């Protein structure tokens, strides 16, 4: 976990058993008054509603390509989650459930998914698109797709290696899905920190985001 002022950031894997355990432990140990989640309103509703996810996400605000990217991403995440037995977003659902039980305020800090997906489909290069399509087509047939235990949060070394590989191979995707969202979440957290200086805050984000979010927070300060 990383700490900054009255904020603690916990990095998780959205399909790992370890993350569910660590979320519960962090909340019970830190006893935050606010829990900030790597979610936007639509994804929050998708996780907490009994309706199907596809009926929650506002597809009318998305281009056809954006819808396709969203469906493909969901498909891959579900395929991986079958190996762990935990549905995608189990870490976030656990945090929401515990927060409700303990009467802890929940803040949503991620960029709206419509903006992220529309940026991605309008700015991704042809080269990246073709490379991504190729990987998606062959994904079901590749053995040992991951070099780490899916039930656990990847180590810092593995995370940094994967981020570097993504940045080199898919610079546009990295910028939109990682870098720009890190800045968006950092700005949201900065506002929460400064309006709740006397309260403990716990942010729960994907493990690949936490280090850069701390860096962005310090940059905003300076």
C-alpha positions as CSV (number, residue, x, y, z in Angstrom):
1,X,0.0,0.0,0.0
2,X,1.1,3.6,-0.8
3,X,0.4,6.5,1.5
4,X,0.1,10.2,0.8
5,X,-1.1,12.6,3.6
6,X,-4.4,11.1,4.9
7,X,-4.7,8.8,1.9
8,X,-3.8,5.2,1.6
9,X,-3.8,3.5,-1.9
10,X,-4.4,-0.2,-2.2
11,X,-3.5,-1.8,-5.5
12,X,-5.6,-4.8,-6.5
13,X,-6.4,-7.3,-9.2
14,X,-10.0,-7.2,-10.2
15,X,-10.3,-11.0,-10.4
16,X,-7.9,-12.2,-7.7
17,X,-9.0,-13.9,-4.4
18,X,-6.0,-12.2,-2.7
19,X,-7.5,-8.8,-3.5
20,X,-10.8,-9.6,-1.9
21,X,-9.0,-10.6,1.3
22,X,-6.8,-7.5,1.2
23,X,-9.7,-5.1,0.6
24,X,-11.5,-6.4,3.7
25,X,-8.3,-6.3,5.8
26,X,-7.4,-2.8,4.7
27,X,-10.8,-1.4,5.5
28,X,-10.8,-3.1,9.0
29,X,-7.2,-2.0,9.7
30,X,-7.3,1.6,8.4
31,X,-10.9,2.3,9.3
32,X,-11.4,4.9,6.6
33,X,-14.2,7.4,6.6
34,X,-14.1,7.5,2.8
35,X,-13.4,4.8,0.3
36,X,-12.5,6.0,-3.2
37,X,-12.9,3.4,-6.0
38,X,-11.5,3.1,-9.5
39,X,-15.0,3.2,-10.9
40,X,-17.3,5.7,-12.7
41,X,-21.0,5.9,-12.2
42,X,-22.0,3.5,-14.9
43,X,-19.5,0.8,-13.9
44,X,-20.6,1.2,-10.2
45,X,-24.2,0.6,-11.3
46,X,-23.1,-2.3,-13.4
47,X,-21.5,-3.9,-10.4
48,X,-24.3,-3.2,-7.9
49,X,-27.4,-3.7,-10.1
50,X,-29.2,-7.0,-10.6
51,X,-29.6,-6.0,-14.3
52,X,-27.2,-7.3,-16.9
53,X,-24.1,-5.2,-17.4
54,X,-25.0,-4.5,-21.0
55,X,-28.2,-2.8,-20.0
56,X,-26.5,-0.5,-17.5
57,X,-23.7,0.8,-19.7
58,X,-25.1,3.6,-21.9
59,X,-24.4,2.2,-25.3
60,X,-26.4,5.0,-26.9
61,X,-23.5,7.3,-26.0
62,X,-20.9,5.1,-27.6
63,X,-19.7,4.5,-31.2
64,X,-20.0,1.0,-32.6
65,X,-16.2,0.5,-32.3
66,X,-16.4,1.6,-28.6
67,X,-19.1,-1.0,-27.9
68,X,-17.0,-3.6,-29.6
69,X,-13.9,-2.8,-27.6
70,X,-16.0,-2.9,-24.4
71,X,-17.5,-6.3,-25.3
72,X,-14.1,-7.8,-26.2
73,X,-12.5,-6.5,-23.0
74,X,-15.3,-8.0,-20.9
75,X,-14.9,-11.3,-22.7
76,X,-11.2,-11.6,-22.0
77,X,-11.7,-10.6,-18.4
78,X,-14.4,-13.2,-17.9
79,X,-12.3,-15.9,-19.5
80,X,-9.4,-15.1,-17.1
81,X,-11.8,-14.9,-14.1
82,X,-13.0,-18.4,-14.7
83,X,-9.5,-19.6,-13.7
84,X,-9.8,-17.8,-10.3
85,X,-13.5,-18.4,-9.6
86,X,-14.0,-14.7,-8.9
87,X,-16.1,-12.5,-11.2
88,X,-14.5,-9.3,-12.6
89,X,-14.8,-6.5,-10.1
90,X,-14.9,-8.7,-7.1
91,X,-12.5,-6.4,-5.3
92,X,-14.7,-3.4,-5.9
93,X,-17.9,-5.2,-5.0
94,X,-16.4,-6.3,-1.8
95,X,-15.4,-2.7,-0.9
96,X,-18.9,-1.5,-1.8
97,X,-20.5,-4.1,0.4
98,X,-18.2,-3.5,3.4
99,X,-18.6,0.3,3.0
100,X,-22.4,-0.1,3.1
101,X,-22.3,-2.4,6.1
102,X,-20.0,0.0,8.0
103,X,-21.6,3.2,6.8
104,X,-18.5,4.4,5.0
105,X,-18.8,7.1,2.3
106,X,-17.9,5.9,-1.2
107,X,-16.4,8.2,-3.9
108,X,-16.1,7.2,-7.6
109,X,-12.9,8.6,-9.0
110,X,-12.5,7.1,-12.5
111,X,-13.1,8.9,-15.8
112,X,-16.6,8.0,-17.4
113,X,-16.2,4.9,-19.5
114,X,-18.0,6.5,-22.4
115,X,-15.2,9.1,-22.6
116,X,-12.4,6.5,-22.3
117,X,-13.8,4.2,-24.9
118,X,-14.7,6.9,-27.4
119,X,-11.2,8.4,-27.0
120,X,-9.7,4.9,-27.6
121,X,-11.6,4.1,-30.7
122,X,-11.1,7.6,-32.3
123,X,-7.4,7.8,-31.5
124,X,-6.0,4.3,-31.8
125,X,-3.6,3.9,-34.7
126,X,-4.2,1.4,-37.5
127,X,-1.0,-0.5,-36.5
128,X,-2.1,-0.9,-32.9
129,X,-5.6,-1.9,-34.0
130,X,-4.3,-4.7,-36.3
131,X,-1.9,-5.9,-33.7
132,X,-4.6,-5.9,-31.0
133,X,-7.1,-7.8,-33.3
134,X,-4.4,-10.4,-34.0
135,X,-3.8,-10.9,-30.3
136,X,-7.5,-11.2,-29.5
137,X,-8.1,-13.8,-32.3
138,X,-5.3,-16.0,-31.0
139,X,-5.9,-15.4,-27.3
140,X,-8.1,-18.5,-26.7
141,X,-5.3,-20.7,-28.3
142,X,-2.3,-19.4,-26.4
143,X,-1.1,-21.4,-23.4
144,X,0.4,-19.8,-20.3
145,X,-1.1,-16.5,-21.1
146,X,0.1,-15.0,-17.8
147,X,3.4,-15.3,-16.1
148,X,1.9,-15.0,-12.6
149,X,-0.7,-16.5,-10.4
150,X,-4.1,-15.0,-11.3
151,X,-5.3,-15.6,-7.8
152,X,-2.7,-13.1,-6.5
153,X,-1.9,-9.4,-7.2
154,X,1.2,-9.4,-9.5
155,X,4.5,-8.2,-8.0
156,X,5.7,-4.7,-8.7
157,X,8.4,-6.0,-11.1
158,X,5.8,-7.9,-13.2
159,X,3.4,-4.9,-13.2
160,X,6.2,-2.5,-14.3
161,X,7.3,-5.0,-17.0
162,X,3.7,-5.4,-18.4
163,X,3.2,-1.6,-18.4
164,X,6.4,-1.0,-20.2
165,X,5.6,-3.7,-22.8
166,X,2.1,-2.2,-23.3
167,X,3.6,1.3,-23.6
168,X,6.1,0.2,-26.3
169,X,3.6,-2.0,-28.3
170,X,0.4,0.0,-27.8
171,X,1.4,3.7,-27.0
172,X,-2.1,5.1,-27.7
173,X,-3.8,2.5,-25.6
174,X,-1.4,3.0,-22.8
175,X,-1.9,6.8,-22.9
176,X,-5.7,6.6,-22.9
177,X,-6.3,3.6,-20.6
178,X,-3.4,4.2,-18.1
179,X,-1.7,7.6,-18.2
180,X,-4.7,9.8,-18.8
181,X,-6.9,7.9,-16.3
182,X,-4.1,8.1,-13.7
183,X,-4.1,11.8,-14.0
184,X,-8.0,11.9,-13.9
185,X,-8.0,9.8,-10.7
186,X,-5.2,11.7,-9.1
187,X,-7.1,15.0,-9.6
188,X,-10.2,13.5,-8.1
189,X,-8.3,12.2,-5.1
190,X,-6.6,15.5,-4.7
191,X,-9.9,17.2,-4.3
192,X,-11.2,14.6,-1.9
193,X,-8.0,14.9,0.2
194,X,-8.2,18.7,0.4
195,X,-11.9,18.7,1.4
196,X,-11.5,16.0,4.0
197,X,-8.2,16.7,5.6
198,X,-9.3,15.3,9.0
199,X,-10.6,12.0,7.6
200,X,-8.8,8.8,6.7
201,X,-9.3,7.9,3.0
202,X,-8.7,4.5,1.4
203,X,-8.4,4.4,-2.4
204,X,-8.8,1.0,-4.1
205,X,-7.4,0.9,-7.7
206,X,-5.9,-1.6,-10.1
207,X,-2.3,-2.4,-9.0
208,X,-0.9,-0.9,-12.2
209,X,-2.3,2.5,-11.4
210,X,-1.3,3.1,-7.7
211,X,2.4,4.2,-8.2
212,X,1.6,6.6,-11.0
213,X,-1.3,8.1,-9.2
214,X,0.9,8.9,-6.2
215,X,3.4,10.6,-8.6
216,X,0.6,12.6,-10.2
217,X,-0.7,13.7,-6.8
218,X,2.7,15.0,-5.8
219,X,3.0,16.8,-9.2
220,X,-0.4,18.5,-8.6
221,X,0.8,19.7,-5.2
222,X,4.0,21.2,-6.7
